[in-house]
């Protein structure tokens, strides 16, 4: 794989879902970014670029940071809309 294709991009919501499962199973929220990065490196090294260390490192970093951003953005949006609904 010379580029991060649809299979790699599709892993971002999977990572977010796995992180949510971890959070609901008792993992503190402050460790969610760490778990996201660990899981993204795992997927990158064993699924996206198994033979190329540099590509796997790059893909893992991109996936992990994307999943963290999506998780954080969704959480902040949910909190903002719930606060706005309570003010009404």
N, C-alpha and C positions, 0 to 999 in steps of 0.2 A: 504494500500500500504506500503510494507516494504522497498521499494527502489524507487528511482526516475526512473520510467519506461519510455517507449517511449512517453506516453502522456505528461509527465513533460518535457522531452527533446524537444518535438515538440513545446512547448510553447516559447522556446527561440526565434525562428524567428518571432513568432507572436508578442512577446514583442518588438522586433526590429522594426517590421513594425508599430506597434502602436506608438512607440516613434518617428518614422519618420513622421507619420501623425501629431503628436503633434507639432513637430518642424516646419513642413510646414504650420501649422495653426497659428503660431506666438509665440509659447513658445520659450523663449531664449535657446540656446544650452547648457548653463551652468546648466539648470535645468533638462536636459534629464536624467542624472544618478539618480536623485531623483525620477523622475516619473517612471523610470524603476524599481527601488526598491519598490516603492509603489504598482505598478501594479503586480509585482511578488509576493509580500506578499498577495495581494488580491487573486490572483489565487491559491496560496499555501493554504491559510486558507479556501477558499470556494470551491476549486475543488480537489486539490491533497490530502490534509490531513485535512478534516473538523473537525474531532474530536480530533486530537492530536496536542496540541500546540507546542511541541518541534519539531516534524517532520515538521510541517508547517513552523516554523521559519527557520529550516535548509533548507528545499526545497526552500523557498522564497529567502533566501540569495544566494543559489547556482544559481537559475534561474536569479535573478537580476544581479549578478556579471557576469554571462555568457552572458547575453544580453548586458550589458555595454561593455564587452570585444569584442563581435562580432560587435557591432555598431562602436566602436572605431577602431578596426582593419580594417573593411571595409572602413571606412572613410579615414584612413591613407593610405591604399593601393590605393584608388581612387585618392587621392591628389598626391601621388608619381607618379602614372602612367600618370596623366594629366600633371604634371610638366615635366616629361621625354619626353612626346610627344611634348610639346611646345618648348623644346630645339632643337628638330630636325629640 
